[in-house]
Amino acid sequence: IFVVPSVALLKQTAEEFRTSLKNLDGTAIQVGELGGGACNIVPYGVNVATYHTLLTAFDKKYSDKQKKIVTNESL
């Protein structure tokens, strides 16, 4: 999994991986995206995700006010 801070970087990174990374047989590596409304996980390949999406999966959130990761209930 490759973690990025924004949806824009998610899209850019996923596209770069699709065009640059190849399997040993020369075929393109599968690239999944998690974030920006997408939840396309590939079991074999690379998955690019925003950290906000990953935190949400565990019912967590980053609090700018507290400068730390918190549960959604503690906001």
Contact map, one row per residue, 1 for C-alpha under 8 A:
111000000000000000000000000000000000000000000111100000000000000000000000000
111100000000000000000000000000000000000000000111100000000000000000000000000
111110000000000000000000000000000000000000000001111000000000000000000000000
011111101100000000000000000000000000000000000001111000000000000000000000000
001111101100000000000000000000000000000000000000011100000000000000000000000
000111111100000000000000000000000000000000000000010000000000000000000000000
000111111110000000000000000000000011000000000000010000000000000000000000000
000001111111000000000000000000000000000000000000000000000000000000000000000
000111111111100000000000000000000000000000000000000000000000000000000000000
000111111111110000000000000000001010000000000001110000000000000000000000000
000000111111111000000000000000000000000000000000000000000000000000000000000
000000011111111100000000000000000000000000000000000000000000000000000000000
000000001111111110000000000000000000000000000001000000000000000000000000000
000000000111111111000000000000111000000000000001000000000000000000000000000
000000000011111111100000000000000000000000000000000000000000000000000000000
000000000001111111110000000000000000000000000000000000000000000000000000000
000000000000111111111000000010100000000000000000000000000000000000000000000
000000000000011111111000000111100000000000000000000000000000000000000000000
000000000000001111111000000100000000000000000000000000000000000000000000000
000000000000000111111100000000000000000000000000000000000000000000000000000
000000000000000011111110000110000000000000000000000000000000000000000000000
000000000000000000011111111110000000000000000000000000000000000000000000000
000000000000000000001111111110000000000000000000000000000000000000000000000
000000000000000000000111111000000000000000000000000000000000000000000000000
000000000000000000000111111000000000000000000000000000000000000000000000000
000000000000000000000111111100000000000000000000000000000000000000000000000
000000000000000000000111111110000000000000000000000000000000000000000000000
000000000000000001101110011111000000000000000000000000000000000000000000000
000000000000000011001110001111100000000000001100000000000000000000000000000
000000000000000001000000000111110000000001011100000000000000000000000000000
000000000000010011000000000011111000000001001111000000000000000000000000000
000000000000010000000000000001111100001111001111000000000000000000000000000
000000000100010000000000000000111110011110000011100000000000000000000000000
000000000000000000000000000000011111111110000011110010000000000000000000000
000000100100000000000000000000001111111000000000110110000000000000000000000
000000100000000000000000000000000111110000000000000000000000000000000000000
000000000000000000000000000000000111111000000000000000000000000000000000000
000000000000000000000000000000001111111100000000000000000000000000000000000
000000000000000000000000000000011110111110000000000000000000000000000000000
000000000000000000000000000000011100011111000000000000000000000000000000000
000000000000000000000000000000011100001111100010000000000000000000000000000
000000000000000000000000000001110000000111111110000000000000000000000000000
000000000000000000000000000000000000000011111000000000000000000000000000000
000000000000000000000000000001000000000001111100000000000000000000000000000
000000000000000000000000000011110000000001111110000000000000000000000000000
110000000000000000000000000011110000000001011111000000000000000000000000000
110000000000000000000000000000111100000011001111100000000000000000000000000
111100000100110000000000000000111100000000000111110000000000000000000000000
111100000100000000000000000000001110000000000011111011000000000000000000000
001111100100000000000000000000000110000000000001111111000000000000000000000
001110000000000000000000000000000000000000000000111111100000000000000000000
000010000000000000000000000000000010000000000000011111110000110000000000000
000000000000000000000000000000000110000000000000111111111000000000000000000
000000000000000000000000000000000000000000000000111111111100000000000000000
000000000000000000000000000000000000000000000000001111111111110000000000000
000000000000000000000000000000000000000000000000000111111111100000000000000
000000000000000000000000000000000000000000000000000011111111000000000000000
000000000000000000000000000000000000000000000000000001111111000000000000000
000000000000000000000000000000000000000000000000000000111111100000000011000
000000000000000000000000000000000000000000000000000000111111110000001111000
000000000000000000000000000000000000000000000000000100110011111000001111000
000000000000000000000000000000000000000000000000000100100001111100111100000
000000000000000000000000000000000000000000000000000000000000111111111100001
000000000000000000000000000000000000000000000000000000000000011111110000000
000000000000000000000000000000000000000000000000000000000000001111100000000
000000000000000000000000000000000000000000000000000000000000001111110000000
000000000000000000000000000000000000000000000000000000000000011111111000000
000000000000000000000000000000000000000000000000000000000000011101111100000
000000000000000000000000000000000000000000000000000000000001111000111110000
000000000000000000000000000000000000000000000000000000000001111000011111011
000000000000000000000000000000000000000000000000000000000011100000001111111
000000000000000000000000000000000000000000000000000000000011100000000111111
000000000000000000000000000000000000000000000000000000000000000000000011111
000000000000000000000000000000000000000000000000000000000000000000000111111
000000000000000000000000000000000000000000000000000000000000001000000111111
